[in-house]
Amino acid sequence: MQLEDLQSLTQQALSEIEAAPSADALENLRVQYLGRKGKLPEIMASLKDVAPEDRPAFGQGANAFKVQVTSAIQSRKDDLLSTATPADALDVTLPGNAGQPGSLHPIHQILARVINIFDRIGFNVATGPDVDTVFNNFDALNTPADHPSRDEQDTFYLKDGSLLRTQTSPIQIRHMLNNPPPVRIIAPGRAYRRDTPDATHSATFHQVEGLYVAEKVSMADLKGDLTYFAHEIVGKNTQVRFRPHFFPFTEPSVEVDFTCHVCKGKGCRVCKNSGWIEILGAGMVDPQVFENVGYNPETTSGYAFGMGLERIAMIMLEIDDIRRLYENDARFLRQFA
Ligand code: PHE
C-alpha cells in the first residue's frame, strides 16, 4: 500500500462511517477498519514496503487514519443514539388501539338468515319503494275501500295521494305487474303504520314476504315450504301449526305458529304457557289478485306469506322491547355482534 492508497482508504472509511444506518452496521465498520484482522494492522504491516524517504509521511497518514476513523465512529455512534429515541418516538411496543369492527344490526342478521333459507329453495329477492300507490298497497291486494287499515288513523298518506306502504305486499304486486308467471320471490323491506310506539309496536318496522306463483301450487306446498323454514330458522324439532285466519289478498288464509323455541312446546313465560308462538300470516293468493295484475286466475295458483322481522328478531334474540332496536345504543347492539 502506498501513501495515495492510504489517503483514499481513509476517505472511503470516513464516508462509510458517516452513512452507517445502524449501530450494528457501525460496529461492522469498526471491526473492518480498526479490528485485529482489519485495515489498520494491514496499513501498519505495509509500512516496511514503503520507500524509506516516504515513511514519515506514510506514518503520519497511518496515524491520521486511526485517529480520524476512531473519532468518526464515536461521533456517528452519538448521532445514532440521539436519533434512536427522540421524545416523540413511536413506541412500537405499546398496545395498539383496537378497532371496533361493526356488525349487522339484529334485524338485518335475521333478514340475512331468512333470505338465505329461501334462497336455497329457489326464491329470489325483490324490492320496491317505501312510497307506493294506493293501488299497489290496497286496491290490487283486494282490500275493500272501507277496510280499517286504509283509514288515515292507520296509514300515512302523502300530499300527492301516495302513501308509505303499510306492508311489503305491494312489492309482490309490482313484481307480478312486470313479470309473467312463474314467480318465486322473497320481498323484504320497511313498512309504516300509524302506531303509538310501545314495547311491541313501532311506526316503522320491517317485513319480509314470500310469493310463489305457478300452475299448480297448493296448500301442501305452502305447508311444506313453511315447515322447512321453521326447521331451518329455529331447529329441526320445531312443529308448525296452521290456524284459519283472514287476509283480503289470500283465500284460504292462515296464521302460522311455531312451537316455542324456549320450552319446546311445554309452556313457559315466553309463549305465555301456550307452547306456541305466532310467527307469520299466509294463504293461497286470492284469484281476484291475479285478475288485478293481469294473470289468468283459471290457470294460475300461488301462495303468499308475510312476517314481521322485528317480531322474529325479538323472539329469537330474546329482546324485550321493540324500541331498543331503533335507539342506536351501541351497548345494546354489541350484544348481537
Ligand atoms: N301483508 C300481511 C300483513 O301485513 C301479511 C301477509 C302477507 C299475509 C302475505 C298473508 C300473505 O299482515
Boltz pocket constraint, residues with backbone or C-beta under 6 A from the ligand:
constraints:
  - pocket:
      binder: B
      contacts: [[A, 166], [A, 167], [A, 168], [A, 169], [A, 209], [A, 210], [A, 247], [A, 250], [A, 254], [A, 281], [A, 282], [A, 283], [A, 304], [A, 305], [A, 306], [A, 307]]
      max_distance: 6.0
